[in-house]
Amino acid sequence: MYRKVIAFILLVTTNACDLIDYHPYDGRLSISDRDINDFNINIIEEKTKNKDTIRFAMMGDTQRSYDETEAFVEDINNRDSIDFIIHGGDIADFGMTKEYEWTVKILNKLKVPYVAIIGNHDVIGNGVEVYRKLYGKENFSFIVHDIKFVCLNTNAIEYDYSHPIPNFNYIKSECQDTTGYKRTVIAMHAPPGCEQFDNNVKDIFQYYIKQFPHLMFCLHAHNHNASVTDIFGDGIIYYGCSNIAKRNYLLFTITPNSYTYDIINF
């Protein structure tokens, strides 16, 4: 409730010339973008299907950091070897439509396609409906050469545990479909062990994702710091990216037999 009150105050103060210009629960979009993830996934899959070396950036938590997000876009656009970008969530801070729209307008300047995972702040208020309009389903996957990227909604607490999050039916169906890939990467906003994750099922979650063919590693945002953690002590590494305000992101290079990563400061 506190966040929702702050959200309303923020919008009123940032629209002082027209005091009640916008309501935080108004999900009407003023931009034409829709189903961004599906649109960009088609580009990513077509672009990478014949490549044996893949390079992608992992970033997240752009909430209220518009200048830094602009700088990120500029840095990416100055590189010519990145295939795509994963936004790890928290596009918005208060789940408000205008926050989404401001960020989408900035990310539209990217020269490479991106997908966005839903974050816990993106759910606040009517944010989940705005996310669905702009980006599509909260759980989705795509295949890059021979690697399946499975992107999951793990923000259980924001739904008051009223929805199946993580959605094990979705995870199982994705795992059972082994067509077109040999390796797997799992991406999410909130990692197991954090306050947003339903830690009653974190061991089950880890068991299920390890059933995917050759699980290489996991990706997450949320903690606002770059990190490399073997959360379960089972050899599956969770790579966390900083919030964009820290002006860095993770850059992965995946080859047929291995992968490397770097922390890129900009």
N, C-alpha and C positions, 0 to 999 in steps of 0.2 A: 504494500500500500504506500509506503514511504516513497518508493521509486516513482510510483504513478503520480503522486502529488508534485514531486520535483519535476517530473516530465512536463506537467501542465504549466508550472511556473516558468520553466525554461522556454517553452514556446511563446508564452505571453510576453516575456521580457525580450525575446529575440524578434518579436513582431510588434514593437512598441508603436509603430505608425498606424497599425490597424489592430487594435488590442485583441479582440476575439476573432482572429483571422482563421483559426484552425483548432480543432479539437483533437486531443491525443488518441481518441478511439476512432477517428475518421480514417478509414482505409482507402479512400478514393485517391487514385494515383493521377498525377499531373503529367507524367511521362508515359511514353508509349511502350516501353520495354516490358516484355512478358516472357515467362518460361526461359529465362536466360541460361539456366543450366543445360536444358535439353538442346537449345540452339548451339551453345558452345561445345557440348559433348560431340555433336556431329562433326564439328570442325576438328576437334582434338583427335577423334578416332580416325578420321580420313587423313589427317596430317601425319599421323605417327604409325599407321598400319604397316609400312614397309621400312621403318627405322629400327635399327638394332641398338642404338644408343639414345636414351631419352633423358632430357633435362627439364626439370620443373621446379618452380618455386613454391614454398609453403610459407604463408603469412597469415596474420589474423588480428582480431581485436582492433579494428580501425575506428571504433566508436569515438566520436568527437575529435579525432585526429585528422582533420581534413588536409591541413598543410603537409603533414607527414605522408599521407596517402598520395597526395600529388607528387611528392618527392619520390616515393616508391615507384609510381608509374613512370616517371622520368627515367629513373635508374633502369628499370626493366626495358624500356624502349630504347635505351642506349646499348643493349646487349642483343646479339643476333643469333644466339644459340639456345634460347629457352623455348620449349614447346608449348607449355601451358602453366597456369598458376592455380593453386588451390587456396581459397580464402577460408581459413579455419573457423570463421564465425565471429559473432558480435560485430556485425555490420553496423548496427545501431546501438545506442546506449540505453534508450528508453522504449525501444520497439516502435518508434513513431515513423509515420510515413515519410515525413520530410527528411528525417535522418537517412532513411533508406535511399531516397531519391538523390540527396546530395552525394552520397557515396557511389551510387550507380553512375551518376554523371561523370564522376572522376574516373572510375574504373573503365568506363566506355572509351577512354582515351588510350587504353592499352593496345599495343600492336599484336598481342598474342591473346588467345582465348583464356577465360578463367571460369571456374565453378566456385560456388559459395555454399558452405555448410552452415546450417542454422546454429546460432549460439544462444546461450541462456538469456542474454539481454535482448536478443531479437524476438523473443517470445512474449515479452512484457506487454501488457495492454492488449491491443489488437495486432501486435507485431507478427504473430504466426500467420495471420491471414494475409498480411502484406508480403511476407516472405513467400508464401505459396503463389501469390499472383506474380511476383517478380521472378522467382527462381524455380518454383515447382515443388515437387515432393520433398519432404524432410529427409527421407532415405533414398539414396540413388547410387548407381554404379556406372562405370564406363571402363572400356578396355583400351589400353595403350600398348600397341604391338602385342606382346604376349602377357601383359600384366593387367589384372583386374584391380581397379581402385574402387573400394567399397566405402561409401561415405555415409555416416550414421548420425542420427539425432541421439545424443546421450544426455540431454538436459532434463533429467527426470524430475528434479525438485520444482522446476518452474511449472510443471503440469500437476503438482501436488500428488504425484504417483497415481493419477487417474487414467493414464494412458500406458500402454506397454512400451516403456522406454528403458533400456534398448529394446527394439522390436525383434524378438527372437524368431518369430515366424518369418520376417523379412530376411534375417541373417541366414536362417536355415535354407530358405528358397534360393538365395544367392549362392550359398555354398554347394547346393545340390546341382546347380547349373554350371557345369565345368566346360562349357563350350567356348572355344576361342581364346583360352588363356592357360598359362602354366604357372604363373606366379601371382601373388596377391599382396596388396597394400591396403591396410585399414586406416581410414581417416575419420576424425570426430572432433567435436569442440572440447568437451569436458572429458578428461581421462579418468579411468578407474582410480579410486582413492581420493578424488577431490569431493568437495561438498555438493556439487551438482549431480554427480553420478549416483545411481542407485546401487550403493555398495553392498546391499543385501545379495545382489546377484553378480558381483564383479568376478568371482571365481568361475561362475557358469559362463559369463560373457567371454572370459579368456579361453575357456574350454572350447566354446563354439567357434570362435574366430580361428583357433588353431587347427580346425578341421579343413580350412580352405587350402587349396593346393599351394604348397611352398609359400607360407606366410613370411614375407621378407622383413617387414617392420610395420609399426603403427605411427600415426601422426596425430597431433592434437594442438590446440591453442589454449586459451582460457587462463593459464597461470601467469601470463604476461612476462615470462622469462624463457630464454632459450635453455633447453635441457635435453639430456640424453639419459634415459632411465630404463633399467630392466625391472619394471614394476613388480613382476611376479617371480623374478629370479629363475625364469625358464628359458632365457636366451632371446626372447622377443623384446626388441628395443622399442621404446616409445620416445619419439622425437617431438619435443615441444618447441613452438616458435614464440618469440617475444610479441608483445603488443606492438603495433606499428609506431607508436609514440617513441619507442626506443630506437627507431630508425635502423632496424636490421630484419633480415628474413633468412630462411633456410633455402639453400639451393642444392638439389639432389641431381646426381648423374647416375643413371642406371644403365649398365652394360649387360651383355648376355649372361655373364657369369658372376657379377658382383655389383656393388654400388658404392658411391662416396657421397659425402655431403660437406657443405661449407656454410659458415655463417657470414652473410654478406652485409656489411655496414654501408650505409649510404647517407 
